[in-house]
Amino acid sequence: MANGTNNNSGSGSRTILVILILAVLAAIVAYALGLFNIDQTKKGALPSVKVEANGGQLPSFDVNTADIKMGTSNTTVDVPVVATKKEVVQVPVIKVEKAK
């Protein structure tokens, strides 16, 4: 900083970008959880565009592919056996009433 330059010039913009990304993610999560609702009040429309084209030609290709044959064969393999048991446990419960 002896000549008046700042070596951390990208730090501020990086911080703003991270905050902006976190805000967008928070809004997406809040909408997905039903914490707010968005209703469209006016329909949008695309602008009208006129395009003219004359001539032209699409390219053509010859493609040769390998022949692949699918099938099955019998083979003996070791298969692990997994056992489960039922047990009563307490789990947390969250109730959310969606926005109207």
KEMAR-588927 format. One line per 4 residues: number of its first residue (from 0); their letters; for each residue x, y, z of N, C-alpha, C, O, CB. Coordinates in steps of 0.02 Angstrom, whole numbers. Atoms other than C-alpha are relative to their C-alpha. Glycine has a CB too. Example, Ala and Ser with C-alpha at 12.3 -4.5 7.8 and 13.67 -1.06 7.14 Angstrom:
2
0> as> 45/-59/0/615/-225/390/45/60/0/97/59/33/-50/1/62; -42/-59/-3/684/-53/357/-39/55/37/-14/110/45/20/23/-71
END
This chain:
100
0> mang> 40/-59/0/0/0/0/43/62/0/17/117/9/-46/0/59; -44/-58/0/150/113/-10/-14/46/-59/-6/106/-52/72/-23/0; 13/-42/59/102/174/-185/-75/13/-9/-94/38/-62/28/-33/-62; 71/-16/3/-86/187/-149/-43/-54/-33/-101/-41/-46/-9/64/-37
4> tnnn> 40/53/30/-142/21/-226/-30/-43/54/-4/-47/110/44/-44/-48; 35/42/-48/-263/-96/-140/2/-71/-26/-24/-85/-80/-74/24/11; -6/70/21/-224/-283/-150/-64/-40/11/-69/-95/-16/57/-33/36; 62/36/-16/-398/-333/-85/-59/27/-40/-115/27/-14/-15/4/74
8> sgsg> 54/-30/38/-501/-253/-225/-54/-50/-18/-112/-30/-25/27/32/-63; 49/50/18/-588/-418/-269/-38/-27/60/-88/-62/51/32/-56/-36; 29/27/-61/-632/-458/-89/-71/26/12/-115/-13/30/43/16/59; 66/-29/-11/-780/-339/-77/-51/-26/-49/-107/-42/-29/3/75/-6
12> srti> 47/25/49/-860/-396/-239/-14/-75/11/-69/-99/-2/26/12/-71; 9/71/-15/-833/-578/-190/-49/-9/59/-91/-53/58/68/-34/17; 45/2/-58/-921/-546/-23/-72/15/-22/-118/-19/0/22/49/54; 67/-17/24/-1069/-464/-111/-29/-57/-41/-88/-72/-34/3/64/-43
16> lvil> 24/57/40/-1081/-610/-233/-21/-58/44/-72/-90/30/56/-23/-49; 18/54/-46/-1082/-737/-91/-65/16/36/-108/-28/43/57/-13/52; 61/-20/-34/-1217/-639/2/-60/-5/-48/-113/-28/-28/6/72/27; 53/3/50/-1321/-627/-158/-20/-73/-13/-79/-89/-18/21/34/-65
20> ilav> 14/71/12/-1306/-815/-190/-37/-30/60/-85/-67/50/66/-39/-13; 34/26/-59/-1355/-855/-10/-72/25/6/-116/-12/27/39/19/63; 68/-28/-2/-1506/-739/-21/-45/-35/-50/-103/-50/-35/1/76/-14; 39/35/51/-1565/-823/-182/-16/-72/24/-72/-95/17/37/-2/-67
24> laai> 11/68/-25/-1542/-997/-106/-51/0/57/-93/-45/61/67/-31/24; 47/-4/-56/-1637/-944/51/-71/11/-27/-119/-18/0/20/57/48; 66/-13/30/-1781/-879/-57/-27/-64/-32/-87/-79/-26/3/57/-52; 21/62/33/-1787/-1043/-156/-23/-51/53/-74/-83/45/58/-30/-42
28> vaya> 17/47/-53/-1789/-1148/4/-66/22/33/-109/-20/47/57/-4/53; 61/-25/-32/-1924/-1037/83/-61/-13/-45/-113/-32/-19/6/75/15; 55/13/46/-2034/-1054/-73/-15/-75/-3/-73/-95/-4/16/27/-71; 10/72/4/-2006/-1242/-82/-34/-27/63/-71/-76/59/67/-35/-10
32> lglf> 30/21/-63/-2058/-1260/101/-70/29/10/-103/15/60/44/19/58; 66/-29/-5/-2217/-1161/69/-5/58/48/-59/73/73/-49/-52/21; 1/-56/-47/-2168/-1014/178/-28/63/-31/-47/109/4/70/13/26; 34/-54/34/-2233/-894/46/-27/-27/-67/-4/-78/-92/46/61/-11
36> nidq> 33/21/61/-2340/-906/-110/2/57/-50/-5/115/-32/-72/-22/13; -3/-51/53/-2325/-814/-277/-57/-14/-49/-61/-70/-75/70/1/-36; 54/7/48/-2479/-786/-386/13/49/-58/29/107/-47/-69/14/33; -10/-42/59/-2463/-720/-564/-61/43/-9/-117/18/-13/14/-43/-63
40> tkkg> 56/-45/6/-2571/-565/-584/-8/28/-71/-60/56/-87/8/57/48; 3/-25/68/-2531/-519/-765/41/-46/-44/97/-64/-27/25/73/-5; -35/45/44/-2482/-630/-911/53/38/-40/43/96/-57/-49/-36/-47; -53/-29/41/-2322/-597/-1007/-10/-20/-73/-49/-65/-88/69/-22/24
44> alps> 5/16/71/-2302/-598/-1196/69/11/-32/106/56/-13/-54/44/-35; -62/-7/37/-2156/-622/-1313/-7/53/-54/-62/61/-81/22/-67/-31; 5/-49/54/-2115/-485/-1438/-7/-36/-68/15/-93/-75/62/47/-1; 6/31/66/-2159/-519/-1620/64/14/-39/91/70/-39/-62/28/-38
48> vkve> -63/-5/37/-2007/-552/-1730/-11/-30/-68/-40/-84/-74/58/-36/38; 4/27/67/-1997/-576/-1918/71/-20/-22/118/18/-16/-31/51/-50; -64/25/22/-1857/-683/-1988/-8/-26/-71/-54/-63/-86/27/-56/47; 1/25/69/-1822/-713/-2172/66/-34/-14/120/-10/5/-13/58/-50
52> angg> -61/37/19/-1700/-840/-2239/-10/-29/-69/-64/-54/-85/17/-55/52; 3/28/67/-1661/-895/-2416/60/-45/-10/115/-32/14/-1/56/-53; -55/45/17/-1558/-1041/-2478/24/-37/60/-12/-46/110/57/39/-31; -30/37/-54/-1442/-1137/-2368/-6/-75/-11/-47/-97/-51/-31/19/66
56> qlps> 1/73/6/-1409/-1322/-2351/27/-30/64/77/-8/91/41/-24/-61; -24/35/-58/-1394/-1438/-2205/55/-49/-19/53/-77/-74/-58/-37/34; -53/48/16/-1238/-1545/-2197/-27/-72/5/-76/-84/40/61/9/48; 19/70/-5/-1253/-1733/-2221/59/-40/26/117/-22/14/-26/-29/-68
60> fdvn> -52/41/-30/-1156/-1868/-2130/-15/-73/-11/-74/-93/-13/7/15/75; 6/72/-1/-1126/-2054/-2148/31/-23/66/89/-8/80/35/-34/-62; -24/21/-66/-1111/-2135/-1976/-3/-76/3/-55/-106/-11/-41/32/57; -3/72/-10/-1055/-2314/-1946/13/-13/74/60/13/103/56/-33/-44
64> tadi> -6/14/-71/-1079/-2382/-1771/15/-74/11/3/-115/-34/-63/20/38; -15/69/-17/-1024/-2542/-1685/-65/-37/14/-114/-8/36/48/-3/61; 56/43/-18/-1145/-2687/-1665/9/-23/72/60/-52/89/-7/-61/-48; -2/19/-70/-1184/-2716/-1482/-55/-50/13/-113/-38/-3/-7/62/47
68> kmgt> 48/52/-15/-1268/-2875/-1427/-6/-7/76/44/-11/112/21/-68/-32; 13/5/-72/-1349/-2887/-1255/-25/-70/15/-59/-101/-26/-51/53/23; 23/66/-20/-1381/-3048/-1162/12/-13/74/33/33/110/33/-54/-42; -11/18/-69/-1370/-3139/-997/39/-65/3/38/-105/-44/-66/-6/39
72> sntt> -33/64/-11/-1265/-3279/-927/-6/-16/75/-10/30/116/75/1/-23; 5/20/-70/-1276/-3379/-765/70/-4/31/114/-37/4/-36/-68/6; -64/-1/-36/-1134/-3349/-641/-15/-5/74/-64/25/98/42/64/-17; 9/5/-72/-1118/-3395/-457/42/54/34/102/60/22/21/-70/26
76> vdvp> -34/-54/-36/-1075/-3246/-346/-20/-2/73/-73/-29/90/-18/70/-31; 16/-5/-71/-1069/-3216/-158/-45/61/10/-28/116/-11/65/5/44; 48/-54/-12/-1218/-3111/-103/-6/9/75/-24/-39/110/-69/-14/-33; 7/-11/-72/-1218/-3031/71/-74/0/20/-117/20/-18/33/66/20
80> vvat> 67/2/-27/-1372/-3056/179/-5/53/55/37/54/100/-19/-71/27; 9/-54/-48/-1435/-2906/277/-65/-12/39/-117/-26/8/-1/70/-35; 59/10/-41/-1556/-2923/422/-17/66/34/27/104/53/11/-56/53; 23/-61/-35/-1661/-2784/499/-46/-21/56/-74/-76/55/-35/49/-49
84> kkev> 48/11/-53/-1764/-2771/657/-36/65/14/-9/118/2/35/-27/65; 39/-59/-15/-1901/-2651/710/12/21/72/15/-21/117/-75/-14/-12; -13/-27/-66/-1869/-2538/857/-35/68/4/-34/105/-45/77/7/14; 35/-64/-10/-1969/-2390/927/51/52/22/86/43/72/-58/-7/51
88> vqvp> -45/-54/-18/-1870/-2228/930/-39/66/-6/-90/69/-41/63/1/-46; 30/-66/6/-1915/-2044/952/34/38/-55/96/41/-59/4/38/68; -27/-40/55/-1894/-1935/798/-30/70/5/-86/78/28/-15/-33/-69; 27/-68/-2/-1914/-1746/783/-55/9/-52/-54/-22/-105/57/51/-12
92> vikv> 56/-14/44/-2074/-1681/703/-5/75/-9/-2/113/39/-67/-30/28; 9/-71/16/-2096/-1513/616/-64/8/-39/-75/-28/-88/62/28/-40; 62/-14/37/-2265/-1445/561/6/69/-30/22/117/4/-62/-6/47; -1/-63/35/-2272/-1308/430/-66/10/-35/-88/-34/-72/59/3/-51
96> ekak> 61/-17/35/-2432/-1225/372/18/44/-59/48/97/-50/-52/36/48; -19/-37/60/-2412/-1167/193/-34/67/-3/-89/76/23/-17/-41/-63; 28/-67/8/-2440/-985/150/-59/-2/-47/-61/-43/-93/54/49/-27; 61/-1/41/-2608/-943/74/0/60/-44/-46/71/-83/-63/-1/43
END
